Amino acid sequence: MTSEPMINTPMTDAVVALRGAGLTYPGPQPVKALAPTDLAVRAGEFVTVVGPSGSGKSTFLNVVGLLDRPTCGTYHLDGVDAGGLKEADRTALRARRIGFVFQTFHLLPYRSALENVTLAQLYTGLPSARRHANAAEALERVGMSHRAQALPTTLSGGERQRVAVARALVNRPSLLLCDEPTGNLDSATATVVLELLTGLHDEGFTIILITHDPQVAGRGQRTLTIRDGIVSE
């Protein structure tokens, strides 16, 4: 069983386009982690993804995030056939086109907020001064310019997540891919981060957000459910 193609979302106009894409881990008893899936996410959409633990959400994120290759079907990101790329080209495409926001922030602890955001631009080929300026602008955009020189260890959870969002958007990616971005935050701080993501969506960013929280899922324009590796709407 596969999910139905997304209604009123032509594959040709999609930022994310999966056609029969699935992932099976090999072994004496192969594990079908993601069933063959047809999915399109158009530019400017805010899609949330829910499902119980072990349902396949992480596999879905890894495939869409170009971290794992599907073992069947195709995946086009911004019209680029990711399956046909060498690993170095996939890495460069991922760095340029996808901004990640993780539950655990993944900030380098001994680098300042500004340095963490600047380092996200290594694949851009921009000169150092331009990368620095872009990072400062991204931090200002998320309300963290006043903490640009602070180390992550001195920041609150909400501040670290805002720095992580700045790092995700500094390259102006085609897709913001968020994995439980409020999972380690209290409810008040989570609301601040969700308002920030909603504001970025209003500016035109395409967002896929994975969550276990129904209230967070309600922020999206549409919600996908993954259960036993099957994606449905």
N, C-alpha and C positions, 0 to 999 in steps of 0.2 A: 504494500500500500504506500502511496506517496501523497504529499500534499497537493492540493489543486493549485494551478497557476494563479497568481494574484490578480484579482479582478481589476480591470481598468488600469493595469500597470504593464504596458508593453515592454517586453524584454529589451527591445532596441533602444528604449529611452531610459533604461535602468542604470543606476550606479552599481547595484548588486544584481547579478543575473545568474541563477543556478538553473541548469537544465539536467535533470536526472542525476544531480550530484549527490553522492553518498560516500560513506567511508566505512570499510570493513577491515578490522584488524586481523591479520593472518594468524594461523595457528592450527593445531590439531582439531580444534573446534573454533572456527572463525567467529569473531564477534562483530555483528553489524551494529556499529555505534551510531551511524546516521543513515537512515533509509534513503534511497534515491528520492531527491527533492527537486521540485520545480518552484522557484521563488524569484520574484522581482521586487526590488525596492527602488523607487524612483527618487530622483534628486529632490531634496527638501522634505522628505518624509521623516516622521518620528515613529519608529516601530519598536515595540517592546516584546520581549520574549520571556515566557514563563514555563515552568515545568518542575516536577519534583526532582530531588537529588538523584543523580544517576540516570536521568532521562535522556541525556545527550546534549544538554545545553553547552557544555564545555567543548564537545566535539564540533558543534555548530559554530561556536565562536572561533575555534581554531581553523576551520575551513574558510569561513568568511574573512578571517583576519590574515589569511595566507600563511598561517603557521603550520598547517597540515595540508597535504594534497588530497583531494578526493580520489578514491580508488575507482570511481565510475562517474560518468557524466562530465559536464563542463562547468566551469566557473569563469564568468567575465566580470571584471571590475573596471568600471568606466569604459566598457567596450573592449578592454584588453583581455585576451584569452590567457588567464594566469597559468593554466595547465601546460601551455606550450613554452613557458619561460624556463631558462636555466635558473638555478637556485640564487645566484647572485642578482639576477634581474628581478626575481620575485622579491628578494630582500629590499632592493631599491624601490620597487613599486610599492611595497608595503610601507616603507618609510615616507614616501612622498604622498601617498593617497589615503592612508589610514591613520587616524589618531586614536590611540588606545587610552582608556581610563579604567584602571583596575581597582578592585576593592581595597587592596593593600598598598596602593599608591605607587610603589616601586620607584621611589626617589632615591638617588645616591646620597647617603647620609652625610658625607663629608664634602659635599658640594653645595653651594648656596642655591637658593631658589632660582636665581637668575642663571646660574651655571647649569642647573638641571634642565631648564627650558632651552638654553642655548645649545646644549649637546644634542638635542633632538633634531638639529638641522645639519648634522654632519654629512648627510647624503645630498644636500642641496647644491653644494659647490659654491655657495655664497661666501664672500670674504668675511673675515672675523667681525669686522665692525658692523656689517649688515646683520649678521646673525645675532649679535649682541643687541642691536636696536630692535630687531623683531621680537626677541625674548622680552625686552623691557615693555614693548607695546602689548604683548600677550598677557604679561602679568598685570599691567594696568587694566586690561580688558576684564579680568576676573577679580579686580579689586585687591590685588596683592602687591602693587608697586611699592608700598611702604615697607614690605618685608622682603624685598628683592635680595638683600645680602644675608638674610637669615639662613641658618642651616635647618634642614628638615627636622632634626631632633629638637629644635626649639619652637616648632610650630605645633598648633593644635591639629586634631584630625581634620577638621573642616578646612583649615588653612592649607594643609598638605594636599587635600583633594583639589582645592582650587589651583594650586601650583601644578598638580597633575593634569588638570583640564587645560591650563595655559600651555603646558608642554604638548598636549594632544592637538591643540588647534594652531600652534605656531607656524606650521607648514601649510596652513589653509588646506587641509585634506578634503577629499571628496566624501569621506565617511568618518564619523566619530563612532567608535565601537566601545561600548561601556559595559563592563562586567561587574555587576553588583556594586555600582559606584557609591551607594549609600549604606552598604552592608556593615561597615565599621563605624558608623556615625550615629549619634543620638538623633532623636526625631527632629529637634529644632535645627540642628546643623544639616541634617539630611534635606530638610525643606529648602535651606539656602542653596545647597548644591543642585537640587532639582530645579529651582527657579533659574539658576545660572544656565543649566542645560536647556531649559525651555526657552530662555532668551536667545541662546545660540540657534536653536531651531527656528525661532521667529526671524532670525537674521538670514536663514536659508540653509543652515547646515543640515546634512542628512545624518540621522542618528539611529543606531540600533542599540537598544539597552536591554541587557539580560538581568532579570531580577526574580526573587522569590516573593516579593512583597506586592500584593494586589493593588495597594494604593499607589505604589510607584508605577506599576504597569498601566494604571489608569491615565497616566500622563501622556501616553502615546496616542497617536492617531488610530492605530490598530495594534492588536496584540496577537502574536503567534504563540501557540502552545506546542511544546515538545514532550512527547511521552513515548517511552520505549524506542527512541530514535526516530520517531515519525513526527514530522512538522505539519501542523494544521492551523487553520485560522478560524 
